[in-house]
Every structure is written in structure tokens, then in C-alpha cells.
């Protein structure tokens, strides 16, 4: 099949060159009444036909490649579904409400300083109803690291689990109590995470369709207030009974 495609492309290219030669002969030697005018006209027509066929073949090849890749991905999704491997599926209609672009903010620590960082989430889902997407973060070595996310939606609540594609860092778990509520300007959540200094932490998180801070100029105090305000409005009771004991040594 590949050999036939190469021969066809070679024939079309040679035909285009031949057509261009006919056009050139007619343009250089022709007049309104001799055969060179006829040659130029035939060459132009032939060139147009051959170029159309060539462009159509190239376009079909590209579309065919994209279709094959999509089919392979879908077959892989369905195979995992049939095998029942680690599937976390969600209701399709509710799931659609959280798909797409989000601005995510969370608190991290570096060199003893805690501050908010920003990432873009492009939340996607497989046909089987699994949440699945990747996110790139700046690491503590001035590089970038890619995390693979999976998740599940139950009622309004969404759980996202992220793990780096390389390395041995434990996964982190984000919990969003009411992410399907489209009326909310932004959403508050918490994340169980191991910080860059290897300390375990439960950190505040924010998700919003629109940015909550200027690009490259996050106001940490402003995001602190946003999280606390939304938590208070939701009557979020954080660690009842044990919160006061946590500060004891």
C-alpha cells in the first residue's frame, strides 16, 4: 500500500512538471493562431487537474493518519473499560459541566516560604467517562515537570489525583466539594500533597474559569482572603474538635 502511494505521488509530481513545461513552451513560442497556444491551454488544464488530485491525496493522507490515531485511542479506552482496569467513571451529563479550561491556584513551599502558584487545567474525559488530562508545573530546579491527572465526579463533588509522569514523588489528591456549580465565580478545595521539602501538607486550592490574579504577579494575601471568604460562605467547618490540638507540641 505504501509503495503504491509513493508511485502515485511520483506520477503526479512528474505530470505537474510536464504540464509546467507545456505551459512554458506555449507562453514562449506561441501566438494567437498556432499550435503553441493549444499546447499552453492543454498544459494549463492538465496542470490544474493534476495539482487538484495531488492536494486531495495529501489532504486525505493527513486526515487518514489523524483518524487512525483517534481510532487507536478509542480502542485503548474501550479495552480498558472491558478489562475493568482502574476505572473511575462519572456521569456523562454532569461531567460535561466541568470540562475545559480552568485556572488552578494552590499553596506550595520553597526555601521555607509559602506562596500561591498558578497552573492551567484543561480538564478532559474519555468516552468511558474517566477524567484524564496532563498539567505542566515549574519544579524546584527551574525546569518543568508534567503531571498526569485522573479523577471522578460524584454528585457535585470532584476528586482529582495527580502524579508526575517521571520520578517517585507520591501522588497528590485534590478535593472540590461543589465544582459542578456553574453559578460560583470560583471554587475552593483542599489538596493532600507532599511539598518539595518532603513535608506532608493539606493545602488550600482555588479553581476558576477566569484568572484570579495578574499573570506573573500573584497577590498571595488576596488569594488567602478569597479562599477564606468562600470557605466561610459555605460554612466549611475545618477539622472540628482536633484543630486546636494540631498546634500543640
N, C-alpha and C positions, 0 to 999 in steps of 0.2 A: 504493500500500500504506500509506504514512504517512497519507494523507488518510482512508482507511477506518478506520484505528486511531484517529484523532482523533475522527471521528464516533461510533465505538463508545464511546469514553470519555465523550464529551459525553452520549450517550444514557444511559449507566449512571449518570452523576452526576445528571442530571435525574430519572431514575427513583428514585434514592435520596432526593432531595429531595421528590418526590411521595409516596413511601412514608412519610417522616417526617411530612408534612402529614396523611396519613390517620391515622397513629398519634396525632398531637396532637389531631385532631378527635374521634377516638373516646375519648381519655383525658379531654378537657374536657367533652364533651357526652353521653357515653354512660352507659348503665345496664346492668343485667344482662339486660334484656329487649328493648331497642330496637335499631334498625339501626346505631346508632353503635358498639355493641360489635362487630358484624360487621365494620364498616369498620376498626376498630382491629386486629382479628385479621388481616384481609386485608392491611392495611398492614404489620403486623409481619412476616408471612410473606414478602411481596413484598420488603421491605427486606432481610431476611436473604438471600434468593436473589440479589438484585442485588449486595449487598456481597460475597458469595462469588465471583460472577462477576468483579467488579472487581478484587478482591485476586488472584484467579487470573490475570487478564490482566496485571497489574503484575508478578507473580512470573515469569510466562512471558517477559515482555519483558526483565527483568533477566537471566534465565538464557540467553535467546537472545543478548543482547549479549555475555555472557561466553563463550558457545560460539563466536560469530563471531570474537572476539579470539583465542581459543585456536586455532581453525582457521587464522586468518591467520598466527599464529606458527609453527604446524606446517608450513604450506605453504612459508613462508620457509625453515625449516630444511631441508626436503626439496629445495627449489630449489637451495640452496647445495650440498647433497650431490650432486645431479645435475650441477651445473656444476663441481664439484670445486674450489671456491674456498677456498683457505687452510684446508682441513680438517685438524684434528688429532684423530683419533678414537681411542677407547680401548675396551678390552674391557669390556662392559657389567656382567658379574658382579663383576669387581674394582672397577670404577668405583663401584658402589653402596656399597662399604665406606667410601669417603671422602666421600660426600655428606653434607650437613647442616651444622650449626653447629660452628665451631671458634673458639678464642681464639688469635690470632696476635700474637706479640711480635717486634719487631726493633729493632736499634740504629740511631739516627739521630744527626745532629749539628746543633747550632744554637748560634750565637754561640761557637763553639769548644768547646762542651761536648757530650760523647757520652752518650746515655742511651737507655733502652728505652722504646718506645711500644707501645700495645695497639690492636688492631683486631679486629672480629668478622668472620669469614669465613662466609658462607652458600654453601658450595660446591654448585653445581647443574650439571646436564648436559642437553644437548639430546637428543632421541630418536636422533640420529645418533651419539651417544657423544662429543660435544665438551664439555669442561669450559668453563663460561661463567657468570660472575657479576660483580656490582659490589660495591665496598667504598668507604666514605667515610672519609677521613682529615682531621684538622686540618692546615691548611697553616701556613706561617711568617708569615702575615698575619692570624692569628686568625680565619680563615674555614674553610670545609670544601671539600674537593675530592673528586670521585668518580672512582675508577679502574675501568676495565673489565678484567676478567681473562679469559684463556683458558688452556688447559693441555692436557696429555696425560699419560697413565699408561702406563708400560711395566714389566711385572713388578711389583716393589714401588715402583719409582721414579716420582716425580711431578715434573713441571716446570710451574710457573705463570708466566705472563707478564702483567704489569700495566702499563697505560698510562692516563694521565689522559684523561678524555673531552674536555677542553679544554686548550689550551696546547701547548707544543712540547717539554716535558720528555721525554727518551728513556725508553723502556720499561725496567722492571726485571725481572729473571729470578730466580725462587726455585727452588731445587733441594731436594727432600725425598727422601732415599735410601730410606726404608722406611715410607712413610706408610700403606700398607695393613696394617701390623702392628697389629691391634687390641689386642694384649696390652700394648703400650707405653703407659705413663702419659702420656707426652708425646713429641714428635718434635723432633729437631734438624735444621736445614737451614742453607743459606747463600743469600745474595742478592747479585746483582750490581746495584749501584744507583748513581745519581748523586745525591749529597746536596744539601741546599738551598744549600750554599756552592759548588756546581758541581764538587766534587771527586768523582772516581770512587772507589768503595769496594766491598769484598767484606765483607758484614756477617753476623753470626750471627742466626739466626731460630729461633723456637720455635712449635710448634703443639700445642694440647691441646684435648680436648673440654671439660675443666673449667678454670676460671680458675686461673692460676698465681700471681696477685698480687691484692691487695686493689684494688677499684675505686677509681681515683683516687689510689692510694698504692703505686706500683710500687717495689719494692726492687731497685735496679739490681744490687747486689752479689749478691743471692740468685739473680737470673736468670743472671748471669755464671756462678755456680757450677753451676746446673742444666745450662747448655749444655756447660760443660767436662766435667762428670761424665758426661753421656750420650755425648759425643764420645769420652772415654777408654774407656767401657764398650764402645763399638762399634769400638774400635781404629782410630779415624779418624786417618789419617796426613795432616797438613795440609802441603801444599807441600813434599814431600820434596826434598832437595838444595838448593832455592833459598831456603828460609825464612830461613836465616841471612844470605843476601845481600841480602834485601829491606831490612834495616835499615841497609845501608851507603849512604853519601852519595857 
